[in-house]
Amino acid sequence: MSKAMPVIKNPLLDIHFSELPGPDGAKYPILACKHCKWAKTNTHRALEHLDVCSGYTKLLSERPGSSGQPAKRQQTLQLGVQSIPRVKKQKLDSAAALAVYMGPRPFRLWEDKYFRAFVGLLSDSLYIPPHRDIIGGDLLDQTYLEVRSKVLSILDEQSSLQFVIDESPDINHRRMVNLSVVIPKFGSFYLENEYINDKSLNSSFFVEWFFQKTKQYCSDPKRMSSLSTDTCATMQKTWTGLEEHLLLKYTFFIPCDSYSLQLLIKDILKSEPFCDIIAKAQMIVSTFHRASKQYAILRSKQDKPTAFVLSVITRWGSQYSLVLSVLKNKQALFS
């Protein structure tokens, strides 16, 4: 059996907590915060408590200097004889929060004991990542404003903007309209949406909605080089309504007919000789997926491991991947 890893006690526990005897039969002592009335047995919760403890925060901000008055030099996070400057701590917290948001990852990411152990080794136990309540609170608002400011700066630098409008329901089946913008060097930026509830989605609604929403991102309509929408009848009437505005006379209206293209490909694959080929390939792949032993025998015949791919109607290109995977396994199938 492997030996258990030694437990490394965080110096913060000795500095900012008192150990009190637990109830009869308790395995661990109670850790009581020296700055407030908080007390629990869990060491991880104790360290997280320091992030939100008002007494601990006050101690850091009012640490006296040699004269007995509050220090005027840069505030630091004290950990025994070592410290992290307060400004650096804030930058680390922001970076840790951004890693969660952009993942996207759960707010409790940094509470995982292995992540905390890694961060502890990396910083010599000097840095404690922010608690999930802070990541989902003040840091979320702060990071959102920072990212939004950067996006708006990028938009202001562009000579032309390509907007995209799309109407769709959310996971709760509430109707909403989405607005995005495409920047060639950066890709697509989601800007905002609006829940429309029971409003009628006619061309007059979309014309008014488009001008109202885009003016905060593009004050000069001449910079609107294009607008992409789907090809439903309402959107086609919306193009007509927007084209009547002189400010948009140089704007291109680009139809995005991806769904119709998907239906067209689906109909082609249902016709001869494609439907017969797809059906036979799907039967071969699904049979091996249901028979683990036969699949293992087939793998032993392969020069290079090549997996079968099932065709799924909602996945674009899966029919092509299906046929290609069968062709790559042709030699192994015949052997």
C-alpha positions as CSV (number, residue, x, y, z in Angstrom):
1,M,0.0,0.0,0.0
2,S,1.2,3.5,-0.8
3,K,2.0,5.8,2.1
4,A,-0.3,8.7,2.9
5,M,0.8,12.1,2.0
6,P,1.9,14.2,5.0
7,V,-0.6,16.9,6.1
8,I,0.9,20.4,5.8
9,K,-0.8,22.8,8.2
10,N,-1.5,26.2,6.9
11,P,0.2,28.9,9.1
12,L,-2.9,31.0,8.9
13,L,-4.7,28.5,11.2
14,D,-2.2,29.2,14.1
15,I,-2.1,32.9,13.6
16,H,-5.8,33.7,13.2
17,F,-7.7,30.9,15.0
18,S,-7.8,29.4,18.5
19,E,-8.2,25.7,19.0
20,L,-11.1,24.9,21.4
21,P,-12.0,21.4,22.7
22,G,-14.9,19.9,20.8
23,P,-17.8,18.0,22.3
24,D,-17.2,14.6,23.9
25,G,-16.0,12.1,21.3
26,A,-15.2,14.8,18.7
27,K,-12.3,13.8,16.4
28,Y,-11.2,17.3,15.7
29,P,-11.0,20.5,17.8
30,I,-13.1,23.6,17.1
31,L,-11.3,26.4,15.3
32,A,-12.5,29.8,16.6
33,C,-11.7,33.0,14.7
34,K,-9.8,35.5,16.8
35,H,-11.5,38.4,15.0
36,C,-15.1,37.4,15.2
37,K,-17.5,34.8,16.8
38,W,-17.1,32.3,13.9
39,A,-16.2,28.8,14.9
40,K,-16.2,25.4,13.1
41,T,-14.1,22.2,13.0
42,N,-13.4,22.2,9.2
43,T,-10.0,23.7,8.4
44,H,-10.9,24.5,4.7
45,R,-14.0,26.4,5.8
46,A,-11.8,28.3,8.4
47,L,-9.5,29.4,5.6
48,E,-12.4,30.4,3.4
49,H,-13.9,32.4,6.3
50,L,-10.9,34.8,6.3
51,D,-12.1,36.0,2.8
52,V,-15.3,37.3,4.3
53,C,-14.3,38.0,7.9
54,S,-14.8,41.8,8.6
55,G,-12.5,41.7,11.6
56,Y,-9.7,40.1,9.6
57,T,-10.2,42.6,6.7
58,K,-10.1,45.5,9.2
59,L,-6.9,44.1,10.7
60,L,-5.2,44.2,7.3
61,S,-6.4,47.7,6.4
62,E,-5.5,49.2,9.8
63,R,-2.2,47.4,10.6
64,P,-0.3,49.9,12.8
65,G,3.1,51.3,11.9
66,S,6.0,52.0,14.3
67,S,4.3,55.2,15.5
68,G,1.1,53.3,16.5
69,Q,-0.9,55.0,13.8
70,P,-2.3,53.2,10.7
71,A,0.4,52.4,8.3
72,K,0.6,54.7,5.2
73,R,2.7,52.3,3.1
74,Q,1.2,49.7,0.7
75,Q,-1.3,47.4,2.5
76,T,-0.2,43.7,2.5
77,L,-1.7,40.4,3.3
78,Q,0.3,39.1,6.2
79,L,1.1,35.4,6.4
80,G,3.6,34.9,9.3
81,V,6.8,36.7,8.3
82,Q,5.9,36.6,4.6
83,S,3.3,38.7,2.7
84,I,1.6,39.3,-0.6
85,P,0.9,43.0,-1.5
86,R,-2.7,43.9,-1.4
87,V,-2.7,45.1,-5.0
88,K,-1.2,41.8,-6.2
89,K,-3.8,39.9,-4.1
90,Q,-6.5,41.7,-5.9
91,K,-5.0,41.0,-9.3
92,L,-4.7,37.3,-8.4
93,D,-8.3,37.2,-7.3
94,S,-9.4,38.8,-10.5
95,A,-7.4,36.3,-12.6
96,A,-8.8,33.4,-10.6
97,A,-12.3,34.6,-11.1
98,L,-11.7,35.2,-14.9
99,A,-10.5,31.6,-15.2
100,V,-13.8,30.5,-13.8
101,Y,-16.0,32.7,-16.0
102,M,-14.2,32.1,-19.3
103,G,-14.1,28.3,-18.8
104,P,-17.0,28.2,-18.0
105,R,-16.3,26.4,-14.7
106,P,-18.1,26.1,-11.4
107,F,-17.8,28.9,-8.9
108,R,-16.4,26.4,-6.3
109,L,-13.5,25.5,-8.6
110,W,-10.8,26.9,-6.2
111,E,-12.4,25.2,-3.2
112,D,-11.4,21.8,-4.6
113,K,-8.7,20.4,-2.2
114,Y,-6.4,19.5,-5.1
115,F,-6.6,23.0,-6.7
116,R,-6.0,24.5,-3.2
117,A,-3.0,22.2,-2.7
118,F,-1.6,23.2,-6.1
119,V,-2.0,26.9,-5.4
120,G,-0.5,26.5,-2.0
121,L,2.6,24.8,-3.4
122,L,2.8,27.4,-6.1
123,S,2.7,30.3,-3.7
124,D,4.4,28.8,-0.7
125,S,1.0,28.9,1.0
126,L,0.9,32.7,0.7
127,Y,-2.2,32.9,-1.5
128,I,-5.8,31.7,-0.9
129,P,-8.1,31.8,-3.9
130,P,-11.4,33.7,-3.4
131,H,-14.5,32.0,-2.0
132,R,-17.3,31.0,-4.4
133,D,-19.6,33.7,-2.8
134,I,-17.0,36.4,-3.8
135,I,-16.6,34.9,-7.3
136,G,-20.3,34.9,-7.7
137,G,-20.7,38.4,-6.2
138,D,-18.4,41.4,-6.3
139,L,-15.8,39.9,-8.5
140,L,-18.4,38.9,-11.1
141,D,-19.8,42.4,-11.3
142,Q,-16.2,43.8,-11.5
143,T,-15.0,41.4,-14.1
144,Y,-18.1,41.9,-16.2
145,L,-17.6,45.7,-16.3
146,E,-13.9,45.2,-17.2
147,V,-14.6,42.7,-20.1
148,R,-17.5,44.8,-21.4
149,S,-15.2,47.9,-21.4
150,K,-12.6,46.0,-23.4
151,V,-15.2,44.8,-25.9
152,L,-16.6,48.3,-26.4
153,S,-13.1,49.6,-27.0
154,I,-12.6,47.0,-29.7
155,L,-15.9,48.0,-31.3
156,D,-14.9,51.6,-31.3
157,E,-11.7,50.8,-33.1
158,Q,-13.5,49.1,-36.0
159,S,-14.2,51.0,-39.2
160,S,-17.2,48.7,-39.9
161,L,-19.4,46.4,-37.9
162,Q,-21.3,43.3,-38.9
163,F,-24.4,42.7,-36.7
164,V,-26.4,39.5,-36.3
165,I,-30.0,39.1,-35.1
166,D,-31.5,35.8,-34.0
167,E,-34.7,34.9,-32.3
168,S,-34.8,31.8,-30.1
169,P,-36.3,30.4,-26.9
170,D,-34.2,29.8,-23.8
171,I,-34.1,26.5,-21.8
172,N,-37.4,27.6,-20.1
173,H,-39.0,28.2,-23.5
174,R,-39.1,32.0,-23.0
175,R,-38.9,33.8,-26.3
176,M,-36.0,36.2,-26.7
177,V,-34.1,38.2,-29.4
178,N,-30.3,38.0,-29.4
179,L,-27.9,40.6,-30.8
180,S,-24.3,39.8,-31.7
181,V,-21.5,41.4,-33.7
182,V,-18.8,39.8,-35.8
183,I,-15.2,41.2,-35.8
184,P,-13.0,39.5,-38.3
185,K,-9.9,39.4,-36.1
186,F,-11.7,38.4,-32.9
187,G,-14.7,36.4,-34.0
188,S,-18.3,36.8,-32.7
189,F,-19.2,38.9,-29.6
190,Y,-22.5,38.3,-27.9
191,L,-23.8,41.7,-26.9
192,E,-27.2,41.3,-25.3
193,N,-30.7,39.8,-25.5
194,E,-34.2,40.8,-24.6
195,Y,-37.1,38.7,-23.5
196,I,-40.1,39.5,-25.7
197,N,-42.8,37.5,-23.9
198,D,-46.0,37.7,-25.9
199,K,-45.0,40.6,-28.2
200,S,-45.7,40.2,-31.9
201,L,-42.5,39.7,-33.9
202,N,-43.3,41.6,-37.0
203,S,-41.0,43.6,-39.2
204,S,-41.9,46.9,-37.5
205,F,-40.8,45.4,-34.2
206,F,-37.4,44.3,-35.5
207,V,-36.7,47.6,-37.3
208,E,-37.4,49.6,-34.1
209,W,-35.6,47.0,-31.9
210,F,-32.5,47.0,-34.2
211,F,-32.0,50.8,-34.1
212,Q,-32.7,51.0,-30.4
213,K,-30.1,48.3,-29.5
214,T,-27.3,49.1,-31.9
215,K,-27.1,52.8,-31.2
216,Q,-25.2,52.2,-27.9
217,Y,-22.6,50.1,-29.8
218,C,-22.4,52.1,-33.0
219,S,-23.4,55.8,-33.0
220,D,-22.7,56.2,-36.7
221,P,-25.1,54.0,-38.8
222,K,-22.7,54.3,-41.7
223,R,-20.3,51.9,-39.9
224,M,-23.0,49.2,-40.0
225,S,-21.7,47.3,-43.0
226,S,-24.0,44.3,-42.8
227,L,-26.9,42.6,-40.9
228,S,-27.2,38.8,-40.9
229,T,-30.5,37.1,-40.0
230,D,-32.4,33.9,-40.9
231,T,-34.6,33.7,-44.0
232,C,-38.1,33.6,-42.5
233,A,-40.7,35.9,-44.0
234,T,-40.6,38.3,-41.0
235,M,-36.9,38.8,-41.4
236,Q,-37.2,39.4,-45.2
237,K,-39.7,42.1,-44.4
238,T,-37.4,43.5,-41.8
239,W,-34.7,43.9,-44.5
240,T,-37.2,45.9,-46.6
241,G,-38.0,48.1,-43.6
242,L,-34.4,48.8,-42.8
243,E,-33.5,49.4,-46.4
244,E,-36.0,52.3,-46.5
245,H,-33.8,54.2,-44.0
246,L,-31.3,56.4,-45.8
247,L,-28.7,55.9,-43.0
248,L,-28.5,52.2,-44.0
249,K,-28.5,52.5,-47.7
250,Y,-24.9,51.1,-47.8
251,T,-25.7,48.2,-45.5
252,F,-25.7,44.7,-46.8
253,F,-28.5,42.3,-45.6
254,I,-27.1,38.8,-45.5
255,P,-29.4,35.8,-45.3
256,C,-28.2,32.9,-43.1
257,D,-30.1,29.9,-44.4
258,S,-28.2,27.2,-42.6
259,Y,-31.3,25.3,-41.4
260,S,-32.7,25.1,-45.0
261,L,-29.3,23.9,-46.1
262,Q,-29.4,21.2,-43.5
263,L,-32.9,20.1,-44.7
264,L,-31.7,20.1,-48.3
265,I,-28.8,17.7,-47.4
266,K,-31.2,15.6,-45.4
267,D,-33.5,15.2,-48.5
268,I,-30.5,14.4,-50.7
269,L,-29.4,11.6,-48.4
270,K,-32.9,10.2,-48.5
271,S,-32.7,9.8,-52.3
272,E,-31.1,6.9,-54.3
273,P,-28.3,5.8,-54.2
274,F,-27.3,7.7,-51.1
275,C,-30.0,6.4,-48.8
276,D,-29.0,2.8,-49.4
277,I,-25.3,3.5,-48.7
278,I,-26.1,5.5,-45.5
279,A,-28.4,2.7,-44.2
280,K,-25.9,-0.1,-44.8
281,A,-23.0,1.9,-43.2
282,Q,-25.2,2.8,-40.2
283,M,-26.2,-0.9,-39.8
284,I,-22.5,-1.9,-39.8
285,V,-21.5,0.7,-37.2
286,S,-24.5,0.2,-34.9
287,T,-24.0,-3.6,-34.9
288,F,-20.4,-3.3,-33.7
289,H,-21.4,-0.7,-31.1
290,R,-23.8,-3.3,-29.6
291,A,-21.3,-6.2,-29.8
292,S,-18.3,-5.5,-27.6
293,K,-16.5,-8.8,-28.3
294,Q,-16.8,-8.5,-32.1
295,Y,-15.7,-4.8,-31.8
296,A,-12.6,-6.0,-29.9
297,I,-11.8,-8.7,-32.6
298,L,-12.1,-6.0,-35.3
299,R,-9.7,-3.7,-33.4
300,S,-7.2,-6.6,-33.3
301,K,-7.3,-6.6,-37.1
302,Q,-6.7,-2.9,-37.5
303,D,-3.2,-1.6,-38.4
304,K,-4.1,1.7,-36.7
305,P,-7.0,2.1,-34.2
306,T,-9.9,3.7,-36.0
307,A,-13.2,4.2,-34.3
308,F,-16.6,3.9,-35.9
309,V,-18.8,7.0,-36.0
310,L,-22.5,6.8,-35.9
311,S,-24.7,9.2,-37.9
312,V,-26.8,11.5,-35.8
313,I,-29.4,13.6,-37.6
314,T,-28.8,16.7,-35.4
315,R,-25.0,16.6,-35.9
316,W,-23.8,18.3,-39.1
317,G,-21.4,16.2,-41.1
318,S,-22.0,13.0,-39.1
319,Q,-23.2,11.1,-42.2
320,Y,-19.9,11.9,-43.9
321,S,-18.0,10.8,-40.8
322,L,-20.0,7.6,-40.8
323,V,-19.1,6.6,-44.3
324,L,-15.5,7.6,-43.9
325,S,-15.1,5.5,-40.7
326,V,-16.5,2.4,-42.5
327,L,-14.1,3.0,-45.5
328,K,-11.1,3.3,-43.1
329,N,-12.0,0.0,-41.5
330,K,-12.6,-1.7,-44.9
331,Q,-9.5,-3.8,-44.7
332,A,-10.1,-4.9,-41.1
333,L,-13.7,-5.8,-41.9
334,F,-12.8,-8.1,-44.9
335,S,-10.0,-9.7,-42.9
